[in-house]
């Protein structure tokens, strides 16, 4: 062996990691309020939780997730500042489902090679989305994995913690027959089902720079950031009676809505109550994907759902419209005698109520 082996020659550039931190730290600091102690760069992020003493019984809510193979689209387009919005949407808005206010988030980026500008762009996107949701980005890690990931490959993940007063907890225990299901529009594909989407695009032969009939390129459409529902949902729950939220992510609308319904009820959802955005119909046509597979994989235009008592519906529609979520009445909750044949009964191991999708989609 003619030359000694160093960490750098093995493929890890610690100096590049330090440069990435310098490029991102101002964006991270912008998410910090007075509760954040110590700033950027410590071994652990510190958050002053003194205000929790004002709660009668504070419950901490936690969530962790990633962006999935949507990162492959970002890598192909060399656009990295939107993926962070997807990450925050997937993590923070799961906390909001139970009525919790997000407090802190941390992120993790694994890459084949640290390119400081690229890593900083990813983290700036995360920080921008954290600021929009009122979440402090208190820490993170960038790990260089040469030999495991290609030089331009990376993956992102995050975790967040929030708090909710125990008697304000939302979920199946509040839902009753007679409740109304209100939808909030998605911004597009969000961050689920991209293994299906990417396969369809690959087989179709369409390039990412191909212009779509409704304006953007295919790549820009596929990279559209996940809509953030955090503030809209928390403001709604503070203003009117809300029984449950459901974040429509992997598994589609029916399976995720069923997760927040108690046993003994069925939500009937009208497929004709909205027009499916064109990107979903494009995926269907290009891949000849059956509707049944689409609705079990993609959100089809519904990003978040609220379940409310009838008296809350009209003010909720006004509040959500003002928040820019383009809401509409999706369906209703009814008692069931146990005859749920053809209905969907949850996912992720949850077995409670059921959801029946009725009618045909409008495209």
WOVEN-V563882 format. One record per residue. RES is the residue in one letter. BURIAL is # if it has 24 or more other ideal C-beta (glycine too) atoms within 12 Angstrom, else .. Layout:
res;burial
RES;BURIAL
RES;BURIAL
//
This chain:
res;burial
X;.
X;.
X;.
X;.
X;.
X;.
X;.
X;.
X;.
X;.
X;.
X;.
X;#
X;.
X;.
X;#
X;#
X;.
X;.
X;#
X;#
X;.
X;#
X;#
X;#
X;.
X;#
X;#
X;.
X;#
X;#
X;#
X;.
X;.
X;.
X;#
X;.
X;.
X;.
X;#
X;.
X;.
X;.
X;.
X;#
X;.
X;#
X;.
X;.
X;.
X;.
X;.
X;.
X;.
X;.
X;.
X;.
X;#
X;#
X;#
X;#
X;#
X;#
X;.
X;#
X;#
X;#
X;#
X;#
X;#
X;#
X;#
X;#
X;#
X;#
X;#
X;#
X;.
X;#
X;#
X;#
X;#
X;#
X;#
X;#
X;#
X;#
X;#
X;#
X;#
X;#
X;#
X;#
X;#
X;#
X;#
X;#
X;#
X;#
X;#
X;#
X;#
X;#
X;#
X;#
X;#
X;#
X;#
X;#
X;#
X;#
X;#
X;#
X;#
X;#
X;#
X;.
X;#
X;#
X;#
X;#
X;#
X;#
X;#
X;#
X;#
X;#
X;#
X;#
X;#
X;#
X;#
X;#
X;#
X;#
X;#
X;#
X;#
X;#
X;#
X;#
X;#
X;#
X;#
X;.
X;.
X;.
X;.
X;.
X;.
X;.
X;.
X;#
X;#
X;#
X;#
X;#
X;#
X;#
X;#
X;#
X;#
X;#
X;#
X;.
X;.
X;.
X;#
X;#
X;#
X;#
X;#
X;.
X;#
X;#
X;#
X;.
X;.
X;#
X;#
X;#
X;#
X;#
X;#
X;#
X;#
X;#
X;#
X;#
X;#
X;#
X;#
X;#
X;#
X;.
X;#
X;#
X;#
X;.
X;#
X;#
X;.
X;.
X;.
X;.
X;#
X;.
X;#
X;.
X;.
X;.
X;#
X;.
X;.
X;.
X;.
X;.
X;#
X;#
X;#
X;#
X;#
X;#
X;#
X;#
X;#
X;#
X;#
X;#
X;#
X;#
X;#
X;#
X;#
X;#
X;#
X;#
X;.
X;.
X;#
X;#
X;#
X;#
X;#
X;#
X;#
X;#
X;#
X;#
X;#
X;#
X;#
X;#
X;#
X;#
X;#
X;#
X;#
X;#
X;#
X;#
X;#
X;.
X;.
X;#
X;#
X;#
X;#
X;#
X;#
X;#
X;.
X;#
X;#
X;.
X;#
X;#
X;#
X;#
X;#
X;#
X;#
X;#
X;#
X;.
X;#
X;#
X;.
X;#
X;.
X;#
X;.
X;.
X;#
X;#
X;#
X;#
X;#
X;#
X;#
X;#
X;#
X;#
X;#
X;#
X;#
X;#
X;#
X;#
X;.
X;.
X;#
X;#
X;.
X;#
X;#
X;#
X;.
X;#
X;#
X;.
X;.
X;#
X;.
X;#
X;#
X;#
X;#
X;#
X;#
X;#
X;#
X;#
X;#
X;.
X;#
X;.
X;.
X;.
X;#
X;.
X;.
X;#
X;#
X;#
X;#
X;#
X;.
X;.
X;.
X;.
X;#
X;#
X;#
X;#
X;#
X;#
X;.
X;.
X;.
X;#
X;.
X;.
//
